[in-house]
């Protein structure tokens, strides 16, 4: 068994955990938008995303919040104001994503 190859993407793999948290059509775009714009209201995010449905945006934001990638702040005003922003863990991820973007631009 010493020569047995263990795939790095087995159950519990940190890379798979990252891919699950960042995967999907909209999550990366949402994170990039929040990274560039700072704290942003829901409708402003929706406007920037273009043709994303309300259901998909709400679901993506909720998942990002559950994974600790987005912080949701609700202000008790009339009407209630809700803003979203990236967390420190995403701020630390931005240089890595920038490098991945450079790498991806060289793919054929």
N, C-alpha and C positions, 0 to 999 in steps of 0.2 A: 504493500500500500504506500510505500515511500515515494513512488513515482506517480501516484495518483494526482491528476490535475484537478484542481478545484477552481471552478469558474468564479471570478470575482463578483459576479452578479447573482449570487445565490440568495436565498431567503435571508433577509436581514442585512443585505448589502447596503452600505451607505450610499453608493452611487445610484442604486435603484431607488432608494428613499428620496434622493435629490430629483431624479427623473420623475417620480410620482408627484412631488411637490410642484415642480416647474412645468410639467407636461401639460399638454392640451393646447388648443388653438389660441387661446386668449391670454393665458397667465403671463407669459413672457412680455407681451405687449403692454399689459396692465402694469407690470413691475417697471418696465422701461419708462412708461409714461409718468408714473409716480416718482421715479428716480429723477427724471428731468424737471418735473413741475413742482415737486414737493407736495405738501398737504393739499388734497384735491377733493372737491365734492363729487358725489355720485354722478350727477348729470354732466359734469364737465368731463369725467372719465368716459362716460357713454358717448359723448360728442366726439371725443378724440378717437375712440375705437371704431367709429363708423357704423357698420351694419351688425354689431353685436346686439342680441336681444336682451331685454331687461332680465329675463330668466337666467340667461347664460352669464351675464355680468354679475348679477347677485350671487349666483352659485360660485363663480370663480373667486369673487371677493371673499365670500364666506370660507371657502377652502383655503385661500391664501392666509386669511386671518387665523383659521384653525391650525395651520402649519407654522404660525409665528412669523410669517413673511410680511404681513400687512397689519397695521394698527388702525382700528376703527375708533374714531372719537365722536361721540354724540354730544352736541351742545343743547342744553335745555333752553330753547328759545321758541318763539312762535313766529313762523313755523320752525319745527325742529331742524337743526342743521347737523348733517353728518359729513365728516371728512375722513379720508383714507390717506395713509402715508406708509412708506416702506419702513421696516424695522432696521435696527443696527445690523442684524444678520444679513439682510439684503445689501446694505451699504458695503459690508465687507465682501460681498459676492460680486459687486459691480466690476472690479478690476479683472476678475476671472471671466465674467461674461464678455468683457471687452476683448480679452485674449481669444475667447472662443469665437467671437465675431470675426476677428482677424483671421483665425484659422479657417473658419467657414468660408470666408471670401476667397480662399485659395483652393477650395474644393472644385473638382471638375464636374 
